[in-house]
């Protein structure tokens, strides 16, 4: 097999290159229609898996489960690294509630629905399936919301929830799988679950804090070294937490969250951009590997297609809104924002990875055959559950009046690499028609003294800034300002209402 792989290396590299190129070029279209780009690589994996020995090379579900966990850890690391705790300070409690009680509630409602559809299925199996489908997918959520402007706290709640709920889902699936395989549920399981969550968070926080101190004292001027260090931290956090029987995924997220919000993190923009690309690549690999495992013939069963589609629709229209909306109303989140959060519960590759836990635990061929059918149902559910909410995000957000109108994006970007974190940021804003500074000379624009205008770009020409420089709608203005002044600048430039 290895000799065959070496001989076909040029063909393998051509296929990989084409796959990555298509993924990169298709990102814009995918964002426009609201479907994660990497979802298409499930189909590529199915096609290649049936024509090659890749399924054997993965050694069944165990190999794919390991690859999926590593990919998910890298995705969650980027999620934690890019989360600004100042922006999510007021929504920690509702997000944590959704990531724990919400996942359990969605799993319970889904299990009840599965029992109605399949009365012969034991409660333990129904709960296991509900737990598999209970969490949202961080990578899908981050990609779909990348270019959306939403009012209120919708974006922050959804993004933080999607980063925190995977560990809870993994623990629930492992617990209900054990029960489905014959073990009895004991009360002592609850403290074990609490330990896994709390210990994972504490371990991740400790690693992030210690690593921020070490990196801050690390005298290295080469920015390319730091992404290597952060990858090492992600792997260490996952490995240490798992070896202590706690949640490795939560440890990875908390390590990145602590490190990313450290004031001493050098070359922050370089590190975040690198991990954004790495997370995207990890998502592609994850979907591709999962596609390799899917046997296309199993999807031709009309019962599998109907069951997966029906469960996906019930999840989107019934289970998640029924659980998430009341929970958010308890925290006085407006009903429109609560409904928006419930609709943005996109499924991705995570449920398929979770389904591998019972598949690897099955001891009999009959059990594996039944679970393989369930795997196909979950697969259909994930595909439908990604397409339906994802493709309707803009329409539903507009219907709920939480989608803000898009604003023109500057054609120019500022790429400034600094080792020492600065107390100001460089950014470019576009003067909006009718804004407070539209048509005004710089001397009369009454900009706060902490905002320094460096350059005005009009069309293809740059203009030096003087007191008699007149700002016009469509001008791209490069400026330096403290982070706390950004909302004020957005109001002045017309990006936010006064």
C-alpha positions as CSV (number, residue, x, y, z in Angstrom):
1,X,0.0,0.0,0.0
2,X,2.8,2.4,0.9
3,X,4.6,1.6,-2.4
4,X,1.4,2.3,-4.3
5,X,1.0,5.6,-2.5
6,X,4.6,6.7,-3.4
7,X,4.1,5.8,-7.0
8,X,0.9,7.9,-7.1
9,X,2.4,10.8,-5.2
10,X,2.2,13.3,-8.2
11,X,-1.4,12.4,-8.8
12,X,-2.2,12.8,-5.0
13,X,-0.5,16.2,-5.0
14,X,-2.5,17.4,-8.0
15,X,-5.7,16.3,-6.4
16,X,-4.8,18.0,-3.1
17,X,-3.8,21.2,-4.9
18,X,-7.0,21.3,-6.9
19,X,-9.0,20.7,-3.7
20,X,-7.4,23.5,-1.8
21,X,-7.7,25.9,-4.8
22,X,-11.4,25.1,-5.2
23,X,-11.9,25.6,-1.5
24,X,-10.2,29.0,-1.5
25,X,-11.9,30.3,-4.6
26,X,-15.3,29.0,-3.5
27,X,-15.2,30.7,-0.1
28,X,-16.8,33.9,-1.4
29,X,-19.6,32.1,-3.1
30,X,-20.2,29.9,-0.1
31,X,-20.5,32.9,2.2
32,X,-23.0,34.4,-0.3
33,X,-25.3,31.4,-0.3
34,X,-24.6,30.6,3.4
35,X,-23.2,27.1,3.1
36,X,-19.8,26.2,4.6
37,X,-17.3,25.7,1.8
38,X,-15.7,22.6,3.4
39,X,-19.1,20.8,3.3
40,X,-18.4,20.0,-0.4
41,X,-15.4,18.0,0.6
42,X,-17.6,15.3,2.1
43,X,-18.6,14.5,-1.5
44,X,-15.0,14.6,-2.6
45,X,-14.1,12.2,0.2
46,X,-16.9,9.9,-0.7
47,X,-15.8,9.8,-4.4
48,X,-12.1,9.2,-3.6
49,X,-12.7,6.8,-0.7
50,X,-14.7,4.5,-2.9
51,X,-11.9,4.4,-5.6
52,X,-8.8,4.1,-3.3
53,X,-7.6,2.3,-0.2
54,X,-8.0,5.4,2.0
55,X,-10.7,3.7,4.1
56,X,-8.2,0.9,5.0
57,X,-5.4,3.4,5.6
58,X,-7.5,5.2,8.2
59,X,-7.9,1.9,10.0
60,X,-11.7,2.3,10.3
61,X,-13.4,4.8,12.5
62,X,-10.5,5.0,15.1
63,X,-8.1,6.7,12.7
64,X,-10.8,9.1,11.5
65,X,-11.8,9.9,15.1
66,X,-8.3,10.8,16.0
67,X,-7.8,13.0,12.9
68,X,-11.2,14.7,13.6
69,X,-10.3,15.5,17.2
70,X,-7.0,17.1,16.2
71,X,-8.7,19.1,13.5
72,X,-11.4,20.2,15.9
73,X,-8.8,21.2,18.5
74,X,-7.1,23.5,15.9
75,X,-10.5,25.0,15.0
76,X,-11.4,25.7,18.6
77,X,-7.9,27.1,19.2
78,X,-8.6,29.7,16.6
79,X,-12.0,30.4,18.0
80,X,-10.5,31.1,21.5
81,X,-7.6,33.1,20.0
82,X,-10.0,35.4,18.1
83,X,-12.5,35.9,20.9
84,X,-12.2,39.3,22.6
85,X,-13.2,38.9,26.2
86,X,-14.1,42.6,26.4
87,X,-16.8,42.1,23.8
88,X,-18.3,39.0,25.4
89,X,-18.0,40.2,29.0
90,X,-21.7,40.5,29.4
91,X,-22.8,37.3,27.7
92,X,-20.5,34.7,29.5
93,X,-23.3,33.3,31.6
94,X,-26.0,32.9,28.9
95,X,-23.4,31.4,26.5
96,X,-22.2,28.9,29.1
97,X,-25.8,28.0,29.9
98,X,-26.5,27.3,26.2
99,X,-23.3,25.3,26.0
100,X,-24.3,23.1,28.9
101,X,-28.0,23.1,29.8
102,X,-28.8,24.0,26.2
103,X,-26.9,21.1,24.7
104,X,-28.5,18.7,27.3
105,X,-32.0,20.2,26.5
106,X,-31.6,19.9,22.8
107,X,-30.3,16.3,23.2
108,X,-33.4,15.5,25.4
109,X,-35.9,17.0,23.0
110,X,-34.2,15.3,20.0
111,X,-34.2,12.0,21.8
112,X,-37.9,12.3,22.5
113,X,-38.6,13.0,18.9
114,X,-36.5,10.0,17.8
115,X,-38.5,7.8,20.2
116,X,-41.7,9.0,18.6
117,X,-40.3,8.3,15.1
118,X,-38.7,5.0,16.1
119,X,-40.7,3.5,19.1
120,X,-38.5,0.4,19.1
121,X,-35.4,2.4,19.8
122,X,-34.4,2.2,23.5
123,X,-34.2,5.5,25.4
124,X,-30.4,5.0,25.9
125,X,-29.9,4.9,22.1
126,X,-32.3,7.8,21.5
127,X,-30.4,9.9,24.1
128,X,-27.1,9.0,22.6
129,X,-28.3,10.1,19.1
130,X,-29.7,13.3,20.7
131,X,-26.4,14.1,22.3
132,X,-24.6,13.5,19.0
133,X,-26.8,16.1,17.3
134,X,-27.0,18.5,20.3
135,X,-24.1,20.9,19.7
136,X,-23.4,23.5,17.0
137,X,-20.3,23.6,14.9
138,X,-17.8,26.4,15.6
139,X,-16.1,26.3,12.2
140,X,-19.4,26.6,10.3
141,X,-20.7,29.4,12.5
142,X,-17.5,31.4,12.2
143,X,-17.5,31.1,8.4
144,X,-21.2,31.9,7.9
145,X,-21.1,35.0,10.2
146,X,-17.8,36.3,8.9
147,X,-19.4,39.0,6.7
148,X,-22.7,39.5,8.5
149,X,-23.5,42.6,10.6
150,X,-25.9,41.7,13.4
151,X,-27.5,43.9,16.0
152,X,-27.5,43.3,19.7
153,X,-25.5,40.4,21.2
154,X,-26.5,37.7,18.6
155,X,-23.0,37.2,17.1
156,X,-21.1,37.1,20.4
157,X,-23.5,34.6,22.0
158,X,-23.5,32.3,19.0
159,X,-19.8,32.3,18.5
160,X,-19.0,31.8,22.2
161,X,-21.6,29.1,22.5
162,X,-20.2,27.2,19.5
163,X,-16.7,27.3,21.0
164,X,-17.9,26.0,24.4
165,X,-20.5,23.4,23.6
166,X,-18.4,20.7,21.9
167,X,-16.8,19.4,25.1
168,X,-20.2,19.0,26.7
169,X,-21.5,17.1,23.7
170,X,-18.5,14.8,23.8
171,X,-19.0,14.0,27.5
172,X,-22.7,13.3,27.0
173,X,-22.2,11.1,24.0
174,X,-19.5,9.1,25.9
175,X,-21.9,8.7,28.9
176,X,-25.0,7.7,26.9
177,X,-22.9,5.3,24.8
178,X,-21.7,3.6,27.9
179,X,-25.3,3.2,29.0
180,X,-26.5,2.0,25.6
181,X,-23.7,-0.6,25.7
182,X,-25.0,-2.1,28.9
183,X,-23.6,0.0,31.7
184,X,-26.0,1.5,34.2
185,X,-26.1,5.3,34.7
186,X,-25.0,6.1,38.2
187,X,-25.3,9.3,40.2
188,X,-21.5,9.4,40.5
189,X,-21.3,10.1,36.8
190,X,-22.5,13.7,37.4
191,X,-19.4,14.7,39.5
192,X,-17.3,13.1,36.8
193,X,-18.8,15.2,34.1
194,X,-18.4,18.3,36.3
195,X,-14.7,17.4,36.9
196,X,-14.1,17.0,33.1
197,X,-15.6,20.4,32.4
198,X,-14.1,22.4,35.3
199,X,-10.7,20.7,35.2
200,X,-10.5,21.2,31.4
201,X,-11.2,24.9,31.8
202,X,-8.7,25.3,34.7
203,X,-6.0,23.4,32.9
204,X,-6.5,25.4,29.7
205,X,-6.6,28.7,31.7
206,X,-3.4,27.8,33.5
207,X,-1.5,26.8,30.4
208,X,-2.6,30.0,28.6
209,X,-1.5,32.2,31.5
210,X,1.9,30.5,32.0
211,X,2.5,30.5,28.2
212,X,1.6,34.2,27.9
213,X,4.3,34.9,30.6
214,X,6.8,32.7,28.9
215,X,6.1,34.2,25.4
216,X,6.3,37.7,26.8
217,X,9.8,37.0,28.1
218,X,10.8,35.2,24.9
219,X,13.3,37.4,23.0
220,X,12.7,36.5,19.4
221,X,12.1,39.0,16.6
222,X,11.0,36.5,13.9
223,X,7.2,36.5,13.7
224,X,7.2,33.1,11.9
225,X,8.4,31.4,15.1
226,X,5.3,32.3,17.2
227,X,2.6,30.3,15.2
228,X,4.8,27.2,15.7
229,X,4.8,27.9,19.5
230,X,1.0,28.3,19.6
231,X,0.4,25.1,17.7
232,X,2.6,23.3,20.3
233,X,0.5,24.9,23.0
234,X,-2.7,23.7,21.4
235,X,-1.4,20.1,21.2
236,X,0.0,20.2,24.8
237,X,-3.2,21.6,26.3
238,X,-5.3,18.8,24.6
239,X,-2.8,16.1,25.6
240,X,-2.3,17.2,29.2
241,X,-6.1,17.6,29.8
242,X,-7.0,14.3,28.3
243,X,-4.3,12.5,30.2
244,X,-5.9,13.9,33.4
245,X,-9.3,12.6,32.3
246,X,-10.7,16.1,31.7
247,X,-12.0,17.8,28.5
248,X,-9.1,18.4,26.1
249,X,-11.2,20.4,23.7
250,X,-12.3,22.8,26.5
251,X,-8.6,23.1,27.6
252,X,-7.6,24.0,24.1
253,X,-10.3,26.7,23.8
254,X,-9.4,28.2,27.2
255,X,-5.7,28.2,26.5
256,X,-6.3,30.1,23.3
257,X,-8.8,32.5,25.0
258,X,-6.3,33.3,27.8
259,X,-3.4,33.6,25.5
260,X,-5.2,35.7,22.9
261,X,-6.4,38.2,25.5
262,X,-2.9,38.6,27.0
263,X,-1.5,42.1,26.8
264,X,2.0,40.6,26.3
265,X,1.2,38.5,23.2
266,X,3.7,39.6,20.4
267,X,2.8,39.6,16.7
268,X,-0.8,39.1,17.6
269,X,-2.2,39.8,14.1
270,X,0.3,37.4,12.5
271,X,-0.6,34.6,14.9
272,X,-4.4,35.1,14.5
273,X,-4.2,35.1,10.7
274,X,-2.1,32.0,10.7
275,X,-4.5,30.1,12.9
276,X,-7.5,31.3,10.8
277,X,-5.9,29.7,7.7
278,X,-5.0,26.6,9.8
279,X,-8.5,26.2,11.1
280,X,-9.9,26.5,7.6
281,X,-7.5,23.8,6.4
282,X,-8.4,21.6,9.4
283,X,-12.1,21.9,8.5
284,X,-11.4,20.8,5.0
285,X,-9.4,17.8,6.2
286,X,-12.1,16.9,8.7
287,X,-14.9,16.9,6.2
288,X,-12.8,15.1,3.6
289,X,-11.9,12.3,6.0
290,X,-15.5,11.9,7.2
291,X,-16.6,11.7,3.5
292,X,-14.1,8.9,3.0
293,X,-15.8,6.9,5.7
294,X,-19.3,7.3,4.2
295,X,-20.4,4.4,2.0
296,X,-22.5,6.0,-0.8
297,X,-24.8,3.0,-1.1
298,X,-26.0,3.5,2.5
299,X,-27.4,6.9,1.5
300,X,-29.6,5.3,-1.2
301,X,-31.8,3.9,1.5
302,X,-35.0,6.0,1.4
303,X,-35.5,5.4,5.1
304,X,-32.1,6.8,5.9
305,X,-32.6,9.9,3.7
306,X,-36.1,10.5,5.1
307,X,-35.1,10.0,8.7
308,X,-32.0,12.2,8.5
309,X,-33.9,15.0,6.7
310,X,-36.8,14.9,9.1
311,X,-34.6,15.0,12.2
312,X,-32.6,17.9,10.7
313,X,-35.8,19.9,10.1
314,X,-37.2,19.1,13.6
315,X,-33.8,20.2,15.1
316,X,-33.9,23.5,13.2
317,X,-37.6,24.4,13.6
318,X,-38.6,22.7,16.9
319,X,-35.9,21.3,19.2
320,X,-33.3,24.1,19.2
321,X,-35.9,27.1,19.3
322,X,-37.9,25.2,22.0
323,X,-34.8,25.0,24.3
324,X,-32.6,27.9,23.4
325,X,-35.2,30.7,23.3
326,X,-36.6,30.3,26.8
327,X,-33.1,30.0,28.2
328,X,-32.0,33.3,26.7
329,X,-35.3,35.0,27.8
330,X,-34.2,34.1,31.4
331,X,-31.2,36.4,30.9
332,X,-33.5,39.2,29.4
333,X,-32.2,38.7,25.9
334,X,-34.8,40.2,23.6
335,X,-37.1,37.7,21.9
336,X,-35.8,38.7,18.4
337,X,-32.2,38.1,19.4
338,X,-33.1,34.8,21.2
339,X,-34.9,33.5,18.1
340,X,-31.9,34.5,15.9
341,X,-29.5,32.7,18.2
342,X,-31.7,29.6,18.1
343,X,-31.7,29.6,14.2
344,X,-28.0,30.0,14.0
345,X,-27.3,26.6,15.5
346,X,-25.5,25.2,12.4
347,X,-24.4,21.6,12.4
348,X,-21.1,20.6,10.8
349,X,-18.6,17.8,11.1
350,X,-18.8,17.6,14.9
351,X,-21.9,15.3,15.1
352,X,-20.2,12.9,12.6
353,X,-17.1,12.8,14.8
354,X,-19.2,12.2,17.9
355,X,-21.0,9.3,16.1
356,X,-17.6,7.5,15.9
357,X,-17.6,7.2,19.7
358,X,-20.4,4.5,19.8
359,X,-19.1,3.0,16.5
360,X,-15.7,2.4,18.0
361,X,-17.3,1.1,21.3
362,X,-19.6,-1.4,19.5
363,X,-18.4,-4.9,20.3
364,X,-20.6,-7.1,18.0
365,X,-21.0,-7.1,14.2
366,X,-24.8,-6.7,14.6
367,X,-24.3,-3.6,16.8
368,X,-21.8,-2.1,14.3
369,X,-24.3,-2.7,11.5
370,X,-27.1,-0.9,13.3
371,X,-24.8,1.9,14.3
372,X,-23.6,2.2,10.7
373,X,-27.2,2.9,9.7
374,X,-27.4,5.5,12.4
375,X,-24.1,7.0,11.1
376,X,-25.7,7.4,7.7
377,X,-28.7,9.1,9.3
378,X,-26.5,11.5,11.2
379,X,-24.6,12.2,8.0
380,X,-27.8,13.2,6.1
381,X,-28.9,15.2,9.1
382,X,-25.6,17.2,9.2
383,X,-25.8,17.9,5.5
384,X,-29.4,19.1,5.6
385,X,-28.8,20.8,8.9
386,X,-26.0,22.8,7.4
387,X,-27.8,23.8,4.2
388,X,-31.2,24.8,5.5
389,X,-30.2,27.2,8.4
390,X,-27.1,28.4,6.6
391,X,-28.7,29.3,3.3
392,X,-31.5,31.1,5.0
393,X,-29.4,33.1,7.6
394,X,-29.7,36.4,5.8
395,X,-33.4,36.1,5.1
396,X,-34.2,35.0,8.7
397,X,-32.0,37.6,10.3
398,X,-33.7,40.3,8.1
399,X,-37.1,38.9,9.1
400,X,-36.2,39.1,12.8
401,X,-34.8,42.6,12.2
402,X,-31.4,41.8,13.6
403,X,-29.4,42.0,10.4
404,X,-27.8,45.4,9.8
405,X,-27.3,46.7,6.3
406,X,-23.9,45.9,4.9
407,X,-21.4,48.8,4.7
408,X,-18.9,49.3,1.9
409,X,-15.6,47.7,2.7
410,X,-12.3,49.5,2.1
411,X,-10.4,48.4,-1.0
412,X,-7.2,48.9,1.0
413,X,-6.1,47.1,4.2
414,X,-3.3,48.0,6.7
415,X,-1.0,45.1,7.5
416,X,1.2,46.2,10.4
417,X,3.4,43.6,12.1
418,X,4.6,44.6,15.5
419,X,6.2,42.5,18.2
420,X,5.2,44.8,21.1
421,X,1.4,45.2,21.5
422,X,0.6,48.9,20.9
423,X,-1.9,51.0,22.8
424,X,-3.5,52.1,19.5
425,X,-4.6,50.3,16.4
426,X,-4.4,51.2,12.7
427,X,-7.5,50.8,10.7
428,X,-9.3,52.1,7.6
429,X,-12.9,53.3,7.5
430,X,-15.1,54.4,4.7
431,X,-17.0,57.7,4.9
432,X,-20.7,56.8,4.6
433,X,-23.1,59.1,2.8
434,X,-24.9,61.4,5.2
435,X,-22.5,60.7,8.1
436,X,-21.4,63.3,10.6
437,X,-18.2,64.0,8.7
438,X,-19.4,63.7,5.1
439,X,-18.7,66.8,3.2
440,X,-16.8,68.5,6.0
441,X,-13.2,69.8,6.1
442,X,-10.9,68.0,8.5
443,X,-10.6,71.2,10.5
444,X,-14.3,71.3,11.2
445,X,-15.0,67.6,11.5
446,X,-14.5,67.8,15.3
447,X,-12.7,64.5,15.5
448,X,-11.5,63.5,19.0
449,X,-7.8,64.4,19.6
450,X,-7.0,60.7,20.1
451,X,-7.9,59.9,16.5
452,X,-5.1,60.7,14.2
453,X,-5.8,60.7,10.4
454,X,-2.8,59.5,8.4
455,X,-4.1,59.3,4.9
456,X,-7.1,59.7,2.7
457,X,-7.6,57.4,-0.3
458,X,-10.0,58.6,-3.0
459,X,-10.4,56.4,-6.0
460,X,-6.9,55.2,-7.0
461,X,-5.2,58.3,-5.5
462,X,-3.8,59.0,-2.1
463,X,-4.1,62.5,-0.5
464,X,-2.1,64.1,2.2
465,X,-4.1,65.2,5.2
466,X,-4.3,68.9,6.1
467,X,-6.8,71.1,7.8
468,X,-8.4,72.0,4.5
469,X,-8.8,68.4,3.4
470,X,-12.4,67.8,2.6
471,X,-13.9,64.3,3.5
472,X,-16.4,63.0,1.0
473,X,-18.6,59.9,0.9
474,X,-16.7,56.9,-0.3
475,X,-13.3,58.2,1.0
476,X,-11.2,55.5,2.6
477,X,-9.5,57.1,5.7
478,X,-6.5,55.5,7.3
479,X,-6.2,56.4,11.0
480,X,-4.6,55.5,14.3
481,X,-6.8,55.4,17.4
482,X,-7.2,53.6,20.8
483,X,-9.4,50.5,20.8
484,X,-11.9,52.2,23.1
485,X,-12.4,55.0,20.5
486,X,-13.4,52.6,17.7
487,X,-17.2,52.8,18.4
488,X,-17.0,56.6,18.4
489,X,-15.2,56.5,15.0
490,X,-17.8,54.2,13.7
491,X,-20.5,56.6,14.7
492,X,-18.7,59.6,13.1
493,X,-18.0,57.6,9.9
494,X,-21.7,56.4,9.7
495,X,-21.0,52.7,10.3
496,X,-23.1,52.8,13.5
497,X,-26.2,54.9,14.3
498,X,-25.8,57.7,16.9
